[in-house]
Amino acid sequence: MSSGHAHPDANSFIIFARGEYLTGDPATPACPMTEHHNTLLINGKGQAKEGDGHDVFAAVSYELLESNPH
């Protein structure tokens, strides 16, 4: 199975006020990276398999991806 088209942007945020985006994602780059989104890098590293196409969570187990793991 595949997560389809998934960017490395878990827990990113967008702020919209008074009809304008104050933050937001840039145009989709050829190869999405965590640093292209409003989210954190840890020790300079992004999320999952960033830099390897548009399905960055393909190799991550479903148990790890669950929002409420058992």
N, CA and C atoms as a LAMMPS dump frame, in Angstrom:
ITEM: TIMESTEP
0
ITEM: NUMBER OF ATOMS
210
ITEM: BOX BOUNDS ff ff ff
-5.0000000000000000e+02 5.0000000000000000e+02
-5.0000000000000000e+02 5.0000000000000000e+02
-5.0000000000000000e+02 5.0000000000000000e+02
ITEM: ATOMS id mol type element x y z
1 1 1 N 0.828 -1.18 0
2 1 2 C 0 0 0
3 1 3 C 0.872 1.242 0
4 2 1 N 0.251 2.348 -0.311
5 2 2 C 0.96 3.618 -0.395
6 2 3 C 0.14 4.692 0.298
7 3 1 N 0.815 5.666 0.872
8 3 2 C 0.093 6.801 1.464
9 3 3 C -0.266 7.816 0.384
10 4 1 N 0.089 7.514 -0.857
11 4 2 C -0.251 8.395 -1.968
12 4 3 C 0.697 9.562 -2.062
13 5 1 N 0.148 10.736 -2.13
14 5 2 C 0.936 11.964 -2.24
15 5 3 C 1.043 12.558 -0.842
16 6 1 N 2.18 12.398 -0.196
17 6 2 C 2.333 12.86 1.178
18 6 3 C 3.613 13.672 1.341
19 7 1 N 3.46 14.923 1.749
20 7 2 C 4.607 15.779 2.008
21 7 3 C 5.085 15.588 3.44
22 8 1 N 6.344 15.909 3.721
23 8 2 C 6.875 15.806 5.075
24 8 3 C 6.493 17.039 5.893
25 9 1 N 5.177 17.175 6.176
26 9 2 C 4.7 18.39 6.851
27 9 3 C 3.767 18.1 8.025
28 10 1 N 3.96 16.953 8.685
29 10 2 C 3.134 16.64 9.854
30 10 3 C 3.288 17.739 10.892
31 11 1 N 2.176 18.163 11.455
32 11 2 C 2.115 19.224 12.469
33 11 3 C 2.496 20.6 11.941
34 12 1 N 2.421 20.795 10.643
35 12 2 C 2.656 22.136 10.104
36 12 3 C 1.429 22.999 10.396
37 13 1 N 1.551 24.282 10.172
38 13 2 C 0.439 25.184 10.45
39 13 3 C 0.339 26.251 9.371
40 14 1 N -0.856 26.816 9.239
41 14 2 C -1.112 27.925 8.332
42 14 3 C -1.914 28.949 9.12
43 15 1 N -1.56 30.22 9.027
44 15 2 C -2.294 31.287 9.695
45 15 3 C -2.933 32.164 8.629
46 16 1 N -4.255 32.348 8.757
47 16 2 C -5.046 33.156 7.828
48 16 3 C -5.803 34.189 8.65
49 17 1 N -5.675 35.462 8.317
50 17 2 C -6.38 36.505 9.051
51 17 3 C -6.717 37.668 8.133
52 18 1 N -7.905 38.21 8.321
53 18 2 C -8.351 39.376 7.554
54 18 3 C -8.192 39.203 6.05
55 19 1 N -8.512 38.001 5.579
56 19 2 C -8.485 37.738 4.149
57 19 3 C -7.125 37.464 3.551
58 20 1 N -6.106 37.293 4.391
59 20 2 C -4.759 37.046 3.887
60 20 3 C -4.098 35.882 4.601
61 21 1 N -3.263 35.159 3.875
62 21 2 C -2.43 34.13 4.477
63 21 3 C -1.197 34.817 5.059
64 22 1 N -0.984 34.646 6.349
65 22 2 C 0.203 35.206 6.995
66 22 3 C 1.352 34.207 6.975
67 23 1 N 1.015 32.948 6.908
68 23 2 C 1.981 31.872 6.714
69 23 3 C 1.331 30.886 5.767
70 24 1 N 2.099 29.999 5.232
71 24 2 C 1.531 28.982 4.358
72 24 3 C 2.617 28.261 3.606
73 25 1 N 2.216 27.212 2.944
74 25 2 C 3.164 26.438 2.16
75 25 3 C 3.498 27.167 0.868
76 26 1 N 4.734 27.035 0.412
77 26 2 C 5.094 27.593 -0.892
78 26 3 C 4.502 26.721 -2.001
79 27 1 N 4.672 27.144 -3.223
80 27 2 C 4.268 26.289 -4.345
81 27 3 C 4.975 24.948 -4.205
82 28 1 N 4.319 23.886 -4.612
83 28 2 C 4.891 22.554 -4.446
84 28 3 C 6.204 22.433 -5.215
85 29 1 N 7.292 22.186 -4.518
86 29 2 C 8.577 22.006 -5.198
87 29 3 C 8.658 20.636 -5.864
88 30 1 N 9.636 20.456 -6.698
89 30 2 C 9.799 19.169 -7.383
90 30 3 C 9.997 18.03 -6.393
91 31 1 N 10.668 18.305 -5.3
92 31 2 C 10.925 17.286 -4.282
93 31 3 C 10.692 17.917 -2.912
94 32 1 N 9.516 17.686 -2.299
95 32 2 C 9.184 18.375 -1.05
96 32 3 C 10.095 18 0.118
97 33 1 N 10.438 19.003 0.899
98 33 2 C 11.277 18.837 2.073
99 33 3 C 10.551 19.443 3.271
100 34 1 N 10.865 18.971 4.47
101 34 2 C 10.252 19.506 5.683
102 34 3 C 10.499 20.999 5.797
103 35 1 N 11.689 21.449 5.462
104 35 2 C 12.032 22.869 5.585
105 35 3 C 11.202 23.766 4.673
106 36 1 N 10.469 23.198 3.699
107 36 2 C 9.598 23.977 2.82
108 36 3 C 8.255 24.26 3.472
109 37 1 N 8.013 23.735 4.654
110 37 2 C 6.724 23.863 5.332
111 37 3 C 6.91 24.537 6.689
112 38 1 N 5.822 24.973 7.279
113 38 2 C 5.872 25.61 8.604
114 38 3 C 5.844 24.528 9.68
115 39 1 N 6.954 23.865 9.839
116 39 2 C 7.098 22.826 10.849
117 39 3 C 8.56 22.786 11.293
118 40 1 N 8.88 21.913 12.205
119 40 2 C 10.207 21.913 12.811
120 40 3 C 11.182 20.922 12.177
121 41 1 N 12.438 21.305 12.177
122 41 2 C 13.53 20.391 11.888
123 41 3 C 14.144 20.026 13.239
124 42 1 N 14.545 18.798 13.425
125 42 2 C 15.202 18.372 14.651
126 42 3 C 16.651 18.032 14.305
127 43 1 N 17.575 18.757 14.917
128 43 2 C 18.998 18.6 14.598
129 43 3 C 19.259 18.728 13.104
130 44 1 N 18.513 19.633 12.46
131 44 2 C 18.686 19.873 11.029
132 44 3 C 18.062 18.839 10.118
133 45 1 N 17.343 17.866 10.688
134 45 2 C 16.748 16.8 9.882
135 45 3 C 15.243 16.97 9.808
136 46 1 N 14.686 16.595 8.674
137 46 2 C 13.255 16.675 8.459
138 46 3 C 12.565 15.354 8.75
139 47 1 N 11.389 15.194 8.191
140 47 2 C 10.536 14.053 8.476
141 47 3 C 10.691 12.931 7.458
142 48 1 N 10.615 11.72 7.956
143 48 2 C 10.538 10.487 7.158
144 48 3 C 11.597 10.438 6.063
145 49 1 N 11.171 10.082 4.846
146 49 2 C 12.101 9.932 3.72
147 49 3 C 12.058 11.168 2.82
148 50 1 N 12.149 12.355 3.433
149 50 2 C 12.098 13.563 2.617
150 50 3 C 13.23 13.564 1.597
151 51 1 N 12.983 14.221 0.486
152 51 2 C 13.988 14.285 -0.566
153 51 3 C 13.97 13.1 -1.503
154 52 1 N 12.991 12.2 -1.299
155 52 2 C 12.911 10.98 -2.111
156 52 3 C 11.537 10.858 -2.759
157 53 1 N 11.065 11.952 -3.356
158 53 2 C 9.788 11.924 -4.055
159 53 3 C 8.629 12.46 -3.223
160 54 1 N 7.402 12.134 -3.659
161 54 2 C 6.197 12.694 -3.057
162 54 3 C 5.453 11.714 -2.163
163 55 1 N 6.085 10.671 -1.702
164 55 2 C 5.448 9.708 -0.792
165 55 3 C 6.404 9.434 0.363
166 56 1 N 6.644 10.471 1.178
167 56 2 C 7.697 10.421 2.185
168 56 3 C 7.44 9.44 3.326
169 57 1 N 6.195 9.011 3.509
170 57 2 C 5.884 8.087 4.601
171 57 3 C 5.68 6.653 4.11
172 58 1 N 6.098 6.344 2.887
173 58 2 C 5.872 5.022 2.298
174 58 3 C 6.479 3.891 3.112
175 59 1 N 7.631 4.081 3.696
176 59 2 C 8.308 3.005 4.419
177 59 3 C 8.007 3 5.919
178 60 1 N 7.149 3.918 6.372
179 60 2 C 6.821 4.004 7.797
180 60 3 C 5.661 3.05 8.094
181 61 1 N 5.76 2.296 9.178
182 61 2 C 4.711 1.32 9.505
183 61 3 C 3.398 2.017 9.842
184 62 1 N 2.29 1.34 9.56
185 62 2 C 0.97 1.895 9.872
186 62 3 C 0.805 2.109 11.369
187 63 1 N 1.387 1.244 12.182
188 63 2 C 1.285 1.409 13.635
189 63 3 C 1.917 2.722 14.08
190 64 1 N 3.027 3.084 13.478
191 64 2 C 3.696 4.323 13.836
192 64 3 C 2.915 5.549 13.33
193 65 1 N 2.218 5.386 12.219
194 65 2 C 1.46 6.503 11.635
195 65 3 C 0.106 6.745 12.31
196 66 1 N -0.406 5.775 13.049
197 66 2 C -1.708 5.927 13.689
198 66 3 C -1.69 7.105 14.639
199 67 1 N -2.783 7.868 14.651
200 67 2 C -2.853 9.011 15.557
201 67 3 C -3.107 8.566 16.996
202 68 1 N -3.643 7.371 17.183
203 68 2 C -3.91 6.849 18.527
204 68 3 C -3.429 5.416 18.58
205 69 1 N -2.096 5.2 18.619
206 69 2 C -1.568 3.833 18.577
207 69 3 C -2.005 3.005 19.788
208 70 1 N -2.028 1.702 19.596
209 70 2 C -2.471 0.775 20.641
210 70 3 C -1.36 0.519 21.629
